[in-house]
Amino acid sequence: MRPHRAIACAVLVCVVAAGCSRLTFIKPKLERGEYTRVAPEYNVREDPQDQKRIAAMERVALAEQRLRSGQLDQAEAEAEAALKADPASADAHTLLAVVAERRGDAARAGGHYARAVELAPTRGAVLSNYGAWLCGNGRVAESLPLFDRALADPGYRTPAVALANAGSCALTAGQTARAERDLRRGLQYDPANPTALAALAALEYRAGDYLQARAFSERRLAAAPATPDVLRLASQIEQKLGDTAAAARYVQRIRTEFPQTPGPSGELGQR
């Protein structure tokens, strides 16, 4: 299982808007003519801390652009510059975590996700990201409370992500009642969420309801590109239903689309 993690432009826009609402704007300077001053003159200056926060937000936006285009070195440099301008930027730490993950450095990624939570302990997206990292790195029991905290944030815009990840992690932990509850709630928000659909297919397979498992498996394959685990589970479901031809077709897809991946034997996948 690979929990889903999302960094959306909307989140960054929200952060920028929140920062701008605290600005003290410089009033335009007008040339004085020959007149008698009848009111005191005020020199309004922009708060240096606000300037630093704005600079950090701009760097974060650039880092996200670089990340989306696959420029990991540039994304890392921009995120580091954002932290230099504003060491309290949770978004910069999140971007550095994603860069580290894409480079295969799970430990460094986890450190950045954890630091982001320290800096923004009530932000749903930050909590959900760290929960997904914890679950994906074998710390399932620690991840579930973070998803709960993420869902408690009234400003969290993607509850389907946290619910799908929470349900998938609960299934890994053997908490089937919570898994089914969270996964089905997640589909109410996003009926095509691939993480929730794959996990529900696995849950129904384990429960022995192979027709329901097939239905969720087919929805998962229609919702997003296939993975070896998804195809392997689909093959196992068809075997249980007695459709050996369909099972063989899924196995052939694994061999054709993922030639470096082992065949249908192995642990039941949930991705």
N, C-alpha and C positions, 0 to 999 in steps of 0.2 A: 504494500500500500504506500502511495506517495501522497501525503496531504497536499492540498492545493493552497498556493499562496498568491495573493494578488496585490500589486501596487498600482493604484489607479490615479490618473491625472486628477480626477475629481477630488481625491483626498488632498493632493498637493494644493489645488486651487482653494480648498477650504482652509488650509493652513495659511496660505498667503492672505486670504481675506481676513482671517482672524488677526493676523499681524498688523495689517493696514488699519484696522479699526482702532488700534492703540496709538497711531502716529500723531505727532504734533507737527502740523504743517507750517512751512515758512511762508509768511505773508509777502506778497510782492512789494518791493521798495519803490516808492513813487518819489519823483523829484519834487522838492518843496519850492514853492514860489515865495514871493515876499508877502508874508502874512503873519499874523500873530497867532502863536500856538495857544489853543484854548483847551487842549486835553493832553494828558501825558502820552509820550511815545513809548510803545512797547517793542522790544526786539525779541521776537519769538524764534527760538532755535529748535531744530530737530534733535530729539534725544539720541545720543550716540549709540545707545543700546538698541534702539529701534533700527538705526542704520545698519548695525551688524546683523540683526535678525533678517532684515530685508535682503542683505547681501547673501546670507546663508540660504534663504529661500530661492533666490535666483540660481545659486550654485546647485541646490538640490534639483531644481527643474532641469538644469543642463545635465546633471548626472543621470536623471531618469531618461532623458532623450538619448544619451550615449548608451545607456543600458539597453534600451529598446532596440537600438541598432546593432547590438552585439559588441560595442567598443568598450570592453571591460576595463582596460587601462585608463581610458579617458573618464569613464564613469567613476572609477575609484578616485582619480585625481580630483574631480569636481566635488565628490562627496567629502573627501578629506579637506578641501578648501572650505566647504560649508561648515565643517566642524571647527576649523580654525576661526572662522568668523563668529560662530555661535556654538560653543561646546555643548549646549543643551538641546541641539537639534536631534530629535528622535528619528525624523525622516532620513537624515544623513546616515545615522547608524543602521537603519533598515536597509538602505541602498547598499551600504558596505557589506551587510550580511548577505544580501542576494548575490553580490559580486563574488564573495567568498564561497558561497554554495556552488555557483557555476564553475568555480575553479576547483571544486572538490575539497575545500577546506572546511569541513563541518564544524570543527571546534571553534575556529575564528568566527564563523557565521553565528554560532550559538552565543558567543560573547557579545556580538553586536546586537542581536535580538534581545538578549537579556538587558543590555544597557538601555536600549530603546524603551523597554517596559519601565525601567527605573525612572526614566525621564518623563514618560507619559503613561502613568499607571492606570488611567481610566479610559484611554483611547482604544476603542474596539479593534481597529485594524492592527494596531501594534500588539495587542494581547493575542489576537488570533494568529498573527505571524509567528510569535514565539511559541504558542501552543502547537502549531503545526510542526515547528522545528523539533520541539521536545518529543512529540509523538513519533516523528520520522526517525528519531535517534534513540529509540528504545526507552524513553522516559514517559510512558503512556499515562501513568497515574498522576504525574505532575501536570500533564497537558490539559486534562479535563477541567480543572478549576479555572484555568485561563480562558478556555472557551466560554465558560459560564460568565466570567467577568466581561468578556468581549460583548456578549449578548445583552448584558445589563447596560451597556452604553446606548442611550437613546439616539445619539448621533451616528451610530454605526450603520453604514450604508449597504453592507453586503452580508446580512445575517445568514444567507444561504451558505456562504463559504464556511463560516464558523460551525454551523450546524452539520454540514456534510463532513467536515474534518472531525468534529466531536463524535459523530456517529461512527465514523470509520475507526477512530481510536478506541471507542467503547467496545466495538466488535473485536478488535485485537485483544482487548483486556478481558474478553469473555462476558461483558456486561450487555447481553443481548437485548434486554428490555430497554435500556437507555439508548442503545444503538438504533433500534427500530424507531423509537420515539423521535430522536434527533434527525435521523435520515428522512423520515417522512415529513417532518416539519420543514426540513431544508428544501424538499421538493415542492412544498407549497409556495415557497418564495421563488424557486427556480426549477421548473419541471424538467429541465434538460441538464441539470448539474451532473457532470460525468462522475465525480467522486461519489456522490450519493447513490447514483444508479448502480455503479459497480459494487459498492458495499452492500446495497440491498440485494443484488443478485447473489452475492456470496452468502449473505445471511439466509436467504430462502433456500439456497443450495444446502447449507448446513442443516437447516430445519427439515429437509427432505421434501420441500414443496417445489418440485422441479419445473412445473409449468409456470409458476410465478417467477422462479429464477430465470427461466428462458425469457419471459416478458421483460424483466429488468435488464437482462443481458442484451437483448436486441435494442432496447431503448438506449443503453449505454453505447453500443456500437454506432447508432445513428447520431448520437449527440456530439461525438468527438472522435479524432483519429484513434485507431485501435492501438493497443499495446500488447506485448506478448502475454502478460497476465490475463488481460481481458479475453483474448482469443483462447487461451488455455482453459479458462473457466467456461467459456461457451462450449468448447469441445467436451468438457467433463459433463456439462448439463445435458448435452445431446446424447452422450453415452448412457446416462441414467434414464433418459426417455426412450432409449432403444433406437434412435436414429443414427446408426453408425455412419451413414453416408455424410450427413451434416457434420458429425464429429470429425470425420476425415477431412472435410473441406476446411474446417478451422485449423486443423493441424497443418494442412498444406499452406494455409495463409501464413502461419508462423514461419514455416521454412522459407517461403518466398519473400515475405516482407521483412523478416528479422532473421537472416541466415546465421547470425552468430549466437542465437538464443537456443538453449536446449529445447527438446520436444515437449510433449504433453505431460511427462512425468514430473513430479516435484510438488511443492506445497501449493495449496490453493491460493490463487492470487485475488487481490481486491482492488487493484488500481483501476 
